[in-house]
Amino acid sequence: MAHTDHPTTKGQAWFCTTGLPSDIIIEVEDMAFHLHKFPLMSKSRKLHEMITEQETNASSSKIQKPAERDNDCDGDKEIEEEEDNEEDQQYCISFPDFPGGSETFETAAKFCYGVKIELSASNVAPLRCAGEYLEMTEEYSEDNLISKTERFLSQTVLKSIKDSIRTLNSCKNILPLAETLGIVQRCIDAVAVRASAADPSLFGWPVNDHGPGNGVEANTRRKGANRGGGMDSWFEELGHLSLPLFKRLISAMKSRDLSSEVIESCLMYYAKKYIPGISRSSRKASSSSIPSENEQRELLETIITNLPEETSSRTSTTTRILFGLLRTANILNASEAARAALERKIGSQLEQATLDDLLIPSYSYLNETLYDVACVERILGYFLNGLEERSTARIQGEEENISVRSTALMLVGKLIDGYLSEIASDNNLLPEKFCELAVALPDQARLFDDGLYRAVDVYLKAHPWISEAEREQICGVMDCQKLTLEACTHAAQNERLPLRAVVQVLFFEQLQLRQAIAGTLMVADVNPEEIPRLSIMEGREGEGEGGEQEETTGVVGMARAQEGSSTWRKTVRENQVLRLDMDSMRTRVQELERECSSMKKVIQKIDKVGKHGSNGGREGGGGGGGGWRKKLGCKFKTQVCDSHEPTVVEAKKGRGHRHQHQ
């Protein structure tokens, strides 16, 4: 067509301003296209047949009536008017189900007029379907629309993951015809093949929350992806797919044994796109169109079902999103199987969780507690079962695996202690539930029980009405031998603890003090000059084994000597400070023993006075003695504290004898 053609749109009508009146109107949806039949017939076999049929019907419908025109004086004028009307006659064709709608037909009409069209990943699939619908084949006309779109698909679109997803997304409104032509399957296969050939390390960034620090990591990974394989960020395009197409794409990825990190990143990004509330930092979904509750439940169960069971890279961000999916599953009342699968997935990487992740609100009216404690207990069970399964499987590198397992176990132990401290203030938390969760972890999960003691203290403070037996049950979850000196000092003065627990704490605190004193005395017995001398002697052992070895050994010996000397000076200073503290402690113990002895003498005098009285007075004296004991707070027989070394006791006795002699 000549370059003078300028198609324009007026309201709901589309005109081609060539200077010639249009002779055909094609209606697509609510748009009327005023066109010319010859350009359309030259490219489309279907339009050629339809226009020819209408012309044939119009010519056969014209019936000459010579009887009415014989006596008419104006017969010649009517014949001329009919000829003019025939020239001005417009044919009308309607396409109510045209693939791609009026926008696609407009582009196809421009192609028929010879206007250069711009193909893209978004319009190539609708134009390919339009060419098939209008029968714009290569046999009918050279360089037609079907061959042009097919070349663009194979040479441009299917070589890029991002373009393939865009074309796949454009097929959602033309699915019957696009599926028949194989466009959908070709795009899905192209994405799966090219994603499997890409570097899995480039797929983690879309999952990260765009908070402080994460945005920098996202930008870095994005630039690295663009430099590495020319791969753009196609996750945004992935989020525009409909759920049926997305499910087919994920199935194709899994069938090709694609990396679990890639599949997991795709699933989580799609979930964050359409399901609100997954991230606590942003409660809204990133998509403007939020699905209904049933659609969200179907989407959530699809995400959970397709999540890989094992992934090599476990990050705190991934674990946070998994907990968000679990909270949403509880709100949407997802199936029990989906929730159990999600809890099992979280349990496999529980060491990456934070305290905020574990605080899952209780959405069921059956639970009276503020947080879902039973859910956390199930997740902890899955974690411990996973550790046991990995420990029974004998594989290479067993020592490293044991170290990793112990580290993960201690991280989870610290996490559970913090969770217990957080939920302990809940008035509706029963003592049995608290104890079950506290003793669920093995002993090696806690190096010290200070965190568990903190949780016990918070629970006793928030539940002052529980019985003494329940208090002892709560305190029984902690091991007093694993409390630090600071925790023992606090527990010894804690009025909320039962008496038995306080006695145990004092006993083990005394043992710790004895061990500290014994260690100090053992170090003090060592001569400070021995360590540097031994280091120098080690350096001289290599003499006579060669010149180079002798020099090396001498240098090493001098270095060890200097290092040992500096370490010894530091140790001596620390021991001196510790000795001063122990001396002050001994002085305080001696003062307490003198006070105890004087109180004992007073009590004995009172008992003697009661014995010399009358019989009634004897009974009264006995009661008086008991009253004095109660006033003085002596419920047990007093004895000398032996928390110090025998040498200290002997020295004290010597000082006592000298004092009595004076």
Buried (B, 14 or more C-beta within 10 A) or exposed (E): BEEEBEBEEEEEEBBBEBEEEBBBBBBBBEBBBBBBBEBBBBBBBBBBEBBEEBEEEEEEEEEEEEEEEEEEEEEEEEEEEEEEEEEEEEBEBEBEEBBBBBEBBBBBBBBBBEBEBEBBBEBBBBBBBBBBBBBBBEEBBEEBBBBBBBEBBEEBBBEBBBBBBBBBBBBBBBBEBBEEBEBBBBBBBBBBBBBBEBEBBBBBBBBBBBEEEBEEBBEEBBEBBEEEEEBBBBBBBBBBBBBEBBBBBBEBBBEEEBBBBBBBBBBBBBBBBBBBBBBBEBEEBBBEEEBEEEEBBBBBBBBBBBBBEEBEEBBEBBBBBBBBBBBBBBBBEBBEEBBEBBBBBBBBBBBBBEBEBBBBEBEEEEBEBBBBBBBBBBBBBBBBEBBEEBEEEEEEEEEEBEEEBEEBBBBBBBBBBBBBBBBBBBEEBBBEBBBBBBEBBEEEBBEEBBBBBBBBBBBBEBBEEBEEEBBBBBBBBBBBEBBEEEBBEBBEEBEBBBEEBBEBBBEBBBEBBBEBBEEBBEBEEEEEEEBBEBBBEBBEEBEEEEEEEBEEBBEBBBEBBEEBBEEBEEBBEEBEEBBEEBEEBBEEBBEEBEEBEEBBEEBEEBBEEBEEBEEEBEEBBBEBBEEBBEEEEBEEEEEEEEBBBEEBBEBBEEEBEEEEEE
